[in-house]
Amino acid sequence: MNQQVEVLTLQQDLKAGILPEFQQDIALVMQSGVKIVVVDCKNITFLDSSGLGTLVLAFKTLKDAGIRMVLCSINEQVRMIFELTSMNQIFEIFPSQDDFHEVLLAKN
């Protein structure tokens, strides 16, 4: 694969307490030279407004650096939050990491 992909698997709900750690992960990714960041949300059952804001900020920061950010493995409750806030129109969301990789391979 000619595009470098970094997977960030969130280990717990994205809320105020873990946001600094996530922001550090994004900063490290920006320095690594990857082209695509996949944020795997399989362990996320809840997303509050600060967590959503952090995802939006990470998306914008990475986009400004020329890095594509996609989400995968979002459960129904979190998906509803994205739909209610229209963030599902901003973020690329894949059912799983495998689905993302299939689409990426099909484009190459």
C-alpha positions in Angstrom: 0.0 0.0 0.0 1.5 3.3 -1.0 -0.4 5.4 1.5 0.6 5.4 5.1 -2.2 4.7 7.4 -2.2 5.1 11.2 -4.9 3.5 13.3 -5.9 5.2 16.6 -8.1 2.9 18.6 -9.9 4.8 21.3 -10.0 2.7 24.5 -12.7 4.5 26.3 -15.5 7.0 25.9 -14.3 10.3 24.4 -15.2 12.8 27.2 -13.4 15.5 29.1 -11.1 13.2 31.1 -9.3 11.6 28.3 -9.2 14.4 25.8 -5.7 15.6 26.5 -4.4 12.1 25.8 -6.3 12.0 22.5 -4.9 15.4 21.5 -1.4 14.1 22.3 -2.0 11.1 20.0 -3.1 13.5 17.2 0.0 15.6 17.7 2.3 12.5 17.4 0.4 11.4 14.3 1.0 14.7 12.6 4.8 14.3 13.2 4.9 10.8 11.8 4.3 11.6 8.2 1.2 9.4 7.7 -1.4 10.4 5.1 -4.5 8.8 6.7 -5.6 8.5 10.3 -8.3 5.9 11.1 -10.0 6.6 14.4 -11.4 3.2 15.5 -14.4 3.8 17.9 -15.3 0.2 18.6 -14.8 0.8 22.4 -16.8 4.0 22.5 -20.3 3.8 23.9 -20.8 7.5 24.7 -19.7 10.8 23.3 -20.3 14.1 25.0 -20.1 17.6 23.5 -16.5 18.0 24.5 -15.6 14.7 22.9 -17.4 15.7 19.7 -15.6 19.0 19.7 -12.3 17.3 20.1 -13.0 15.1 17.1 -13.9 18.1 15.0 -10.8 19.9 16.1 -8.6 16.9 15.3 -10.3 16.6 11.9 -9.6 20.2 11.1 -6.1 20.2 12.4 -5.2 17.0 10.4 -7.0 18.3 7.3 -5.0 21.6 7.5 -1.8 19.4 7.6 -2.9 17.4 4.6 -3.8 14.3 6.5 -7.1 12.6 6.0 -9.0 11.4 9.1 -11.8 8.8 9.0 -13.8 7.1 11.6 -14.8 3.5 11.9 -16.7 1.0 14.1 -19.2 3.6 15.5 -22.0 2.1 17.5 -25.6 3.2 17.0 -25.8 5.6 19.9 -22.8 7.5 18.8 -23.9 7.4 15.2 -27.2 9.0 16.2 -25.2 11.9 17.9 -23.3 12.3 14.6 -26.6 12.3 12.6 -28.3 14.8 15.0 -25.4 17.2 14.7 -24.9 16.6 11.0 -21.3 15.5 11.7 -22.0 12.4 9.6 -21.8 14.7 6.6 -18.4 16.0 7.7 -16.7 12.8 8.7 -16.1 9.7 6.6 -17.5 6.9 8.6 -16.8 3.2 7.8 -18.5 0.2 9.5 -15.1 -1.3 10.4 -11.4 -1.1 9.7 -11.7 -3.9 7.2 -14.3 -1.9 5.2 -12.0 1.1 5.2 -9.1 -1.0 3.9 -11.2 -2.6 1.2 -12.2 0.9 -0.1 -8.6 2.1 0.1 -7.4 -0.9 -1.8 -10.1 -0.5 -4.4 -9.0 3.1 -5.1 -5.3 2.1 -5.6 
